[in-house]
C-alpha cells in the first residue's frame, strides 16, 4: 500500500519541544487558535499511532484530512482547480 498524506488540525499550539522531537517528518503550521500538522503515513495503523501520540500529550484533534496530491498539474488546470492538490475529508 502506498503512503498517504494527511493534515491533522489540533486545537491550540504544539506545547513542548519533547513533542516536536517525536513528530518525525511532520510539517507544522501554527495559526492563531489551531495548529496544522501535515505528514505522510504508511498505513492507518501509523496514522492512529500518531493520533494517539497527540492525545497522550493532551492535544485535542479537531480534524483529520487525507490529502490527494495531483500527479499532472495540466490536468488540474483543465478541471478548473486553483490548487495543485485536492482535499478529501475523512
C-alpha positions in Angstrom: 0.0 0.0 0.0 1.3 3.5 -0.9 1.9 6.1 1.7 -0.9 8.7 2.2 -0.5 12.4 3.0 -2.7 13.7 5.9 -3.4 17.0 7.6 -4.3 16.9 11.3 -5.7 20.0 12.9 -5.3 20.4 16.6 -6.8 23.0 19.0 -4.1 25.4 20.2 -0.4 25.1 19.7 2.1 22.3 20.0 3.2 22.8 23.6 6.6 21.2 24.1 10.0 20.7 22.5 9.7 17.0 23.5 6.7 16.5 21.3 8.3 18.4 18.4 11.2 15.9 18.5 8.7 13.0 18.4 6.8 14.3 15.4 9.4 13.0 12.9 8.9 14.4 9.4 5.7 16.2 10.1 5.4 19.8 9.0 3.8 22.2 11.5 1.9 25.4 10.6 0.7 27.3 13.6 -2.3 29.6 13.3 -3.9 31.9 15.8 -6.0 29.2 17.6 -5.1 26.0 15.8 -2.1 24.1 14.6 -2.0 22.1 11.3 0.3 19.1 11.2 1.0 17.6 7.8 2.7 14.3 7.2 2.9 11.1 5.3 1.9 7.8 6.9 2.4 4.3 5.6 -1.0 3.0 6.7 -3.9 3.6 9.0 -2.1 2.0 12.0 0.7 4.5 11.5 -1.8 7.4 11.4 -3.6 6.1 14.5 -0.3 5.8 16.3 0.4 9.4 15.5 -3.1 10.5 16.7 -2.6 8.5 20.0 0.7 10.3 20.5 -1.0 13.7 20.1 -3.7 12.5 22.5 -1.1 11.4 25.1 0.1 15.0 25.2 -3.4 16.2 25.9 -3.9 17.8 22.5 -7.4 18.0 21.1 -7.6 16.7 17.5 -10.4 18.6 15.7 -10.0 17.4 12.1 -8.1 14.8 10.0 -7.9 15.2 6.2 -6.4 12.8 3.7 -4.6 14.9 1.0 -4.5 13.6 -2.5 -1.6 15.1 -4.5 -2.4 15.6 -8.1 0.1 13.9 -10.4 -0.5 16.1 -13.5 -0.8 19.9 -13.0 -2.0 20.3 -16.5 -4.9 18.0 -15.7 -5.8 20.2 -12.7 -5.9 23.3 -14.9 -8.3 21.6 -17.3 -10.5 20.7 -14.4 -10.5 24.3 -13.1 -8.7 23.6 -9.9 -6.8 26.5 -8.4 -4.5 24.3 -6.2 -2.2 21.5 -7.0 -4.0 19.2 -4.7 -7.4 18.1 -3.7 -8.6 17.7 -0.2 -10.6 14.7 0.7 -12.3 15.0 4.1 -12.5 11.9 6.3 
